Amino acid sequence: MLQTVVDFRQLLGERRTVKLLWFHLMPYPELPEDFNRKHRSVWVDVDPALFDPEVMAACYERYIDQLVFAEQCGFDGICINEHHGNGYGLMPSPNVIGSVLASRTTRAAITVLGNSVALYDPPIRVAEEMAMLDLLSHGRLISGFPVGTSMDTAYAYSVNPASLRQKYREGVDLVLKAWTATEPFAFNGRFTQMRYVNVLPRPLQRPHPPIWIPGGGSVETWDYCSTNDYVYGALSYYGHLMAKETVGGYWRTVEENGKDANPYRLAFLQFIGVADTDRDAYRLYKEPAEYFFNRSLHVYPGYADAPGYLTEASARARFASRVRATVRAKQARHDLTWDEMLEKGYVVIGSPDTVRETLEDVAKTFNCGHLLTMLQFGNMSDELTRHNSKLFGEMVAPGLRGLFADAEDHWWPTNAVAA
Amino acid sequence: MSGAAPVAADGATLVYLPGIAGHPASSPALDALGDAGWHVVVPRIPGLDGRSGFWAPDDYLGWLAVVWDALDATGALPCPVVGASLGGMLAADLAVFRPEAVTASVLLAPFGIFDESHPGLDLYAVPTAERMGHLFAKGVPEPFVERFAELGPEDGPVARYLCDAAAASLLWPLGDRGHAGRLHRLTCPALALWGELDELLPVATSQAWADRGVPVEVVAGAGHLLEWDEPDGVAGRLVEFLASVIR
């Protein structure tokens, strides 16, 4: 039955509260225990024999159920993303998953973070599918446009890394123009030439769904987001302590570009494990965290930075950054201990009070109005995932709800209703 | 491999287009060519020189324009052109598309044709610090140990990155730029030399060039940048070949 499209913003005021979103990577959960010793990479050339289609079929069903459950737990948005040729996140087409979520949920923002535009030729395919998602969800889509990782773009899809970012920017421009143009037009880009662009259907949200740009610390992305008033999504998997440099750089760029410090300009991802007590959390989340960081994230360094993937400015910043060098050296080792993960803030765990205190501090310190929570990671069981999500929704979220009530979220979907 | 004594070239000019790792220094092979009387011109190829501010062209055609501008700026053409690795790929196309500019073409393990049966090593899937070791069979020559070190600890790594990024943009993803379909238009005297131990372009891949009319000779004990591994042998054969075809 067709839902009535109502702008709930004025009714419920959800534009003036921190948003809590539930993010799923959809990892393959049965990589062998010795995976990081016997296999060189989870990405690009990972052995396909390791992947059982029956296991993954069951995973899709379970993972989609978890995303639906997240809405029931009170999360404002549910997040999915795109990766290729890997066991880290088996969602090469998030739009397929998104269409299922659109029909199985009623309130949460369908947050697709996102489609790697440069991988699609012509990129209006992205405009078409995202418009369909916005219609299917009755105006609940957040459209994310990541450049895409080096592994996904340069290796799994063989896009020339030197032109990837220009192709990406041009693709985003084309998608936005295709969504908003009032008549068919010709597009003569450097990478895409089309005599007729006339994308149908168009999105429900006008002029278009909110644009979020996930990034890993590229200085150009900070500038791109702030200049165009897109949300910047700091998607490091190394937690809030390591992210300080990235988030600080982003806000400095926002200021330099003369934009306000609206907290809803930023989204930040954090791995989280909530339990009844700190001690329980330490025990419960050890295995899935170790699985994620030492198996799911076991990326061969040769694939991590295709030459040309970084611009000169970002390369210069990376070579100068001791913090990132430390992270990369750690990542190359793939033998992180649980205590190291906790000490460095990769995972925030504890009782509801402990987690709330940490996240409140992070949100305030980062001035972050969109908190992306990773409550399922690695080989975490369905039972523990639901326990984690439920505790967060019931015991952690209420304590964060009052944050940032003095600012307005201009980057929230028209018909997504906050809890 | 002939080790023929150099024949005086009386100061005649030849152009050398460097390979996948840029041109950090004149090689002993080029020095030997100079000793044999050749005036060797090495054009400054934007990007491969590691200089700041370079943006790679969008496509291979754009790259050809960049390289041809650099070549024309030397004022050396027409003359023999020696190209190594990706420089060999560019040298072959110079001879194909601008036959009036090239009097002889010597290709040292050129990219341009990818053989699925012999894919070779993907250099760009090798961690940065390990790449140079795969280009040579006899150890990494000093100039390649730390290219652009003269720029200092901050700019040197950036220059290395930019050089590799430029080279990669020319070759991504397979180093096949369609040469198989146009080598029949390479009509000047031509010779290809191939390192027996080339990891990137296994010697078996040279057959595709031979099948299209480019004589191939294998250099024993040499890797991809064979003029560095076997400078005397390569220089000697170059001098001999050029003397036989340049009147």
HADDOCK unambig.tbl for C-alpha pairs under 7 A between the chains (distance, minus, plus):
assign (segid A and resid 158 and name CA) (segid B and resid 173 and name CA) 5.76 0.50 0.50
assign (segid A and resid 160 and name CA) (segid B and resid 169 and name CA) 6.15 0.50 0.50
assign (segid A and resid 160 and name CA) (segid B and resid 172 and name CA) 5.56 0.50 0.50
assign (segid A and resid 160 and name CA) (segid B and resid 173 and name CA) 6.74 0.50 0.50
assign (segid A and resid 161 and name CA) (segid B and resid 169 and name CA) 6.94 0.50 0.50
assign (segid A and resid 162 and name CA) (segid B and resid 56 and name CA) 6.33 0.50 0.50
assign (segid A and resid 162 and name CA) (segid B and resid 165 and name CA) 6.63 0.50 0.50
assign (segid A and resid 162 and name CA) (segid B and resid 169 and name CA) 5.52 0.50 0.50
assign (segid A and resid 163 and name CA) (segid B and resid 58 and name CA) 6.08 0.50 0.50
assign (segid A and resid 301 and name CA) (segid B and resid 127 and name CA) 5.75 0.50 0.50
assign (segid A and resid 302 and name CA) (segid B and resid 124 and name CA) 6.94 0.50 0.50
assign (segid A and resid 302 and name CA) (segid B and resid 125 and name CA) 4.48 0.50 0.50
assign (segid A and resid 302 and name CA) (segid B and resid 126 and name CA) 4.55 0.50 0.50
assign (segid A and resid 302 and name CA) (segid B and resid 127 and name CA) 4.14 0.50 0.50
assign (segid A and resid 303 and name CA) (segid B and resid 125 and name CA) 5.57 0.50 0.50
assign (segid A and resid 306 and name CA) (segid B and resid 124 and name CA) 6.58 0.50 0.50
assign (segid A and resid 307 and name CA) (segid B and resid 161 and name CA) 6.75 0.50 0.50
assign (segid A and resid 307 and name CA) (segid B and resid 164 and name CA) 6.03 0.50 0.50
assign (segid A and resid 307 and name CA) (segid B and resid 165 and name CA) 4.40 0.50 0.50
assign (segid A and resid 307 and name CA) (segid B and resid 168 and name CA) 6.44 0.50 0.50
assign (segid A and resid 308 and name CA) (segid B and resid 165 and name CA) 4.30 0.50 0.50
assign (segid A and resid 315 and name CA) (segid B and resid 158 and name CA) 6.59 0.50 0.50
assign (segid A and resid 316 and name CA) (segid B and resid 158 and name CA) 6.06 0.50 0.50
